Structure formats: C-alpha cells, structure tokens
Amino acid sequence: MSRLRTAIGRLGPGGAAGLAMLALIVIACLAGPALSPYGVGEQDLPSRDQGPSWQHPFGTAELGEDVLTRVLAAGRVSLLIGLATAAVATVAGAGLGLLAAWRGGWVDSALSRLTDLFLIVPAFVVLIVLSLSFETVGPAQVVLILALLSWPPLFRLTRASALRTRELPYVQAARAAGASGPHIVRTHLLTAATPEIAAFAALAVGAAMLAESALSFLSLGIDPAGDASWGSLMIGAQDTVEQRPWLTVFPGLMILLTVLAVSLVGDAVRAALGRGDERGSARWWRA
C-alpha cells in the first residue's frame, strides 16, 4: 500500500486528479446501472422526451428510457473497448519493437517496413473500410480494428529505446557474461522502454474511445441493436441536438471527461518516468 501511495504521489496533482476522475467514472459505470431504480431498456411512455429532472438527472429518451442509466451502462462497453484496445496495441507494439531492436538484420528491416506501411495509409479511412467488412460490429470487432492500427507508434518508440539501450556498457557486459537474450530483453531493454510503454498505454485508452465514438456516430461502429456504447448513443445526434440536446450532451461529456482523465494520467506517467536516468526511472516504476 505504501508503494502504491508513493507511486500515486509522484504522479503529481494533475496525474492524481486524472486517476481519481477515472476511478470515479469506472466505479459509476460498473455499479450505477445495478443501483439505478430504472432498467437499461425500461420504458416509461408518460415520461418520454423529458429534460433533466430530479427523477431523471440526464433526462429521458424517446420511449421514456432513463438516459443516466443508459449512459452508465454504455460506459462499460466504451471503457472495455478503450482498455482492451490499449492492452492489445501495447503488447503488440512493445513486443515487436523489442524483437526488432534485439534481433536486428532482416527481422528489424521487415518489421520496420511493415510499420511504415501501416503509418502511411489514412487510418480513419482504413477504420471505415474494415468496419464495413464485418456483417455485424460488436466490441470484439471494434477492438480488433482499432488495435490493428494503434500499435505502430509504440513500435517505433520501443525500438528506438531498445536500440540505444543495447549498446550501453552494462548491457554489453551482461552479454559478455553469458546472459541469455530473453533475460537481457526483459531485464534491461524492457525496463528502459517502460516510460514510453506506460505513457502510450494510458493515452491509447482515450484514443481508442474517441475512434470508437467517431465510428459509432457515423453508424459504422457498435451495432445499436446490441450493447450500446457512448458513441452509439449519439447516433442521429444531428437530428435531436436542437430539441433534445441531453441525448447528445451527456454521452459526449462522459467521453470528454474520460479522455481528459486518461490524458492527465498518461502525461503524468511520462513526466515522472522521464525524470532522471534510465535506472532511476526503473526504480520509480518498481516502487
């Protein structure tokens, strides 16, 4: 517990505020629908299309559904997509970057050219094309699509860090002493790249949620007939924003707050891990 408090303290006020905000959003989305007196799809026709009130703080939808309950339930899907996409992209980008830097030669060249190919194509156009290739789009398909296009920046960051680190004297000494490749990669190269990896993972959550929301807003993301996300709740916003703005404002506000929270955490992690030399950063991360 003391290590956790120390790590949070080193994030600074901004990082701690972002972490607290993100924790509140996660807790609300997980527990809110279960504690709500209304069901996610429960209809109350006499109360339909009402603005925010004490009974319905976020207002009601066209069939009387409680918007607050729907927003909190949709948050589970949006958070799941953000976290899962960040996890897959981080593992792929960091793993391939370390592999390319350590092996070098044709492996490095092939992976670098593959990364360049992913980076030169218009990402959002590819997202649209890939989403249209699925008959139905659910959270798993969205995570696959977003993760496929999210890993290249981390590959470059991790590869550059590992290329620098592998030439340092203590890494060369470890190789001369007979340390195995996996041991050196895990102990030295991965440790040195931790600042880039940690910052990317935090910021990738917000980026994935924004991309999913954009796709859903264009009716190319999560199927609204299934599990809704914050983005899918805003489908048709251009037709309702003037007369029923609460249907768009509150899902959009949740996206904004969540992206702000993860951005604060990501910036704080990058700043904290970037202080001092590589070994100092590694000690902070292990604290």
N, C-alpha and C positions, 0 to 999 in steps of 0.2 A: 504493500500500500504506500509506503514511504517513497519507493521508487516511482510509482505512478504519480504521486503528488509532485515529486521533483521534476519529472518529465513535463507535466502539465504546466508547472511554474515556469519552465524555460521556454514555453511557447510564447510567453508574453501576454499582455492584456488582450490584444486582438485575437491571438490564437485561442486563448482560454474562452473568450466570448463566443467565437465561432464554434468551439467544441460544445459549449453549453447550449447554444442555439440548436445545433444539430442533434444533440441528445434529446432536447425537448420535442423537436419535430418527430424524431423516431419513436419516442415514448407515446406521443399523442396519436400517431398513425397506428401503432400496434395495439394500444389499449382503448383508444377513442371509440371505434365502432362497437366494441363489446360493451362499453359503458353507456353508449348513447341510448336514449329511450326510443329511438326510431331505427327501423331496419334500413339496410342499404338501399333496397329496392321498394321499401314500403311506400304506398301511395295514399295520399290524403287529398282527394279531389277538391273539397271545400277550401283547402289552403294553398291551392296551386298558384304559381307565379306571384308569390308574395315576397316582398323585400325583407331584409334583415329585421328581426324582431327578437324579443326575449325568448319566445318559444323556438324560433329558428334563427340563430345568430347569423348564419350565412344565407338566409332566405330559403325559398323552395323552388323546385324545378316545375316544368310544365304539367306534370301529373301529381304535384304535391310532395315529391320526394324531398327529404331534408338534405340541403346542399352540404352542410357541415359534415354529416355522416358520410356522404358520398366522397367528399374531398379527402377525409381521413382514410377511408378505405382505399381510394385510388392512390394515396400516398404510399401504401405498402408496395404496390406494383412499381411505381416510379422509383422508389428507393431501392427495391430489389434489382431493377434494371441498371440503375447507376452503380450500385456496389458490385454486381456480378460482372458488368462490362469492365469496370476498373480492375477487378481481380484478374479476369482473363487477359486483358490487354497488358497488365503489369507483368504477369508471369511470362507471357509470350515475348514481350519486348525486352525485358531484362534477361530472360534465358537465352534468347537468340543473340543479344548484344554481347553477353559474356562468352558465348560459344564462338562467335566470330572473332572477338579480340584474342581469345586464348589459342584457338587453332590456327588462325591466320590463313595465308595461302588462298587456295581456291574456295575454301569454305567461307572465308571473310569476303572474298570478291563476289561470290554468288549471293550471299545474304545481303550484301550492300546493294547490289544491283536490284534485287527483289524489293528492297526497301525503297529505293529510288522510284521504282515503278509504281508503288502504292502512293508515293508522295506527289507524283506529277499529275495524277488523274484528279479531276474535280471531285472531292469527297462527297459533297451533298448530292451531286448527280448520280454517283455510284450508289449512294444510300437509297435513292428513289428507285433506281433500276433493280437493285437487289430486293427491295420490299415488294415490288410488283411481281417478282419471280415466285413468290410464295402464294399459294391459294388462300390461306388464312394466316394472319400475322398475330402471334402471341408473344408473351415475354421472352420465351426461349429464342424465337426467330429474331427479335429485336436485339437481344444480347449478342447473338452470333453476328448479325450485320454490323453493329457498332464496334464490337471488339475486333472484327476483321480489318477495320480502317483506323483503329485507335493506337495500335502498338508501334508503328514506325518511328514516331518522335522519341519514344523511350529507347528503342533500339539504338538510335544514334547517340543519345546521351550516355547510355550504359557502355556502349562500345568505346566511345572516346575516353571515358573514365578508366575503363579496364586497360586500354592501350597505354595510358600514362602510368598506371599502377604497376603493370607487369614489368616495366623497365626499372623500377625503383630498387635500390640496393638490397633491402631486406627481402624482397620477393625473389631476386636473383639468388640470394643466399639460401632461401628455402628450397629453391630448385636444385642448387648445388648439393644441399644436404640430403637430397633424395625424396623430398616431399612429393606426393602424388599430385597430378593435375587437378582432380576434383577437390582435394584439400586446399590447394592454393587458390582456386577459383572461389570456393566457399569462404575461406578464412580471410583472404586479402582482397581479391578483386570485387567480390560482392559487398564486403564491408565498405570499401572505398566508394562504391557507387550508391550506397544507401541514401545519401541526401537526394540525389536525382530520382531514385526509385520511389522514395516516400513522398516527395512533393508531387511527382506525376500521379501516383495512386490517388492522392487526395483530390487533385484538380480534375482527374479523369472522371470522378463521380459526377461532378457538376456538368462537365462537358457532355457526358452520355445522357444525362437527364434533359439537357437543352436540345440535343439532337433528337431524342425520342419525342419530346414535346412538339418539335417542329414537324416531324413526320406525322405524328398523330393529328396535329392541327390541319395538315393537308389531306387527312383521311388515308394516309399511307402507312400508318403505324399500327398500334394496338387496335384490334377489332373491337369497336364499341359494344358489340353484342356480347362480348365476353367480359373478362376482368378489365375494368376501366383504369386508366392512368390519368395523371393530371393533364397531360396533353390531350387525351381523348375526350376529357370533359369539356374542352374548349372547342370541339368540332362545331362548326356553324356559328362561331362567335361573331362573325361579321354580320349575321342576321339578327342577333339578340343583344349585342352590346349596348345599343341605344335604349331599348325598352327594358331589358333585364340584365343590367351590367354585372350584377353579383354572380351570375353564372360563369362569367369570364374572369372577373377581378380576383376572386378568392383562389381558384386553382393557379392563376398566374402569380399571385402573391406568394403562394406556397413554393412555387418553383423558384421565384426570386430569392426568398429567404434561405432556401436550402442551398442554392448555388452560392449565395453570399457566404453562408456558414462554411461550406467546404473550401471555398476560396481563401477565407481567412485562415483556416487550419492549414491548407497547403502552403500558403505564403509563410506562415509562422514556422512550419516544419523546415521549409527550405532555408529560411534565415537562421534558425537555430542550428541545424546540421551543417550549415555552411561556415559557421564561425570556427576559426582555428584550423589546425591541420587535419589531415585525414584521420589520424589516430584519435585526436580529440573528439572529432565528430562521431567516431565509432563508439567511444566511451559514453557519449551523451545518449546515443541510441540504445545502448545496453542498460542505461541507468534505470 
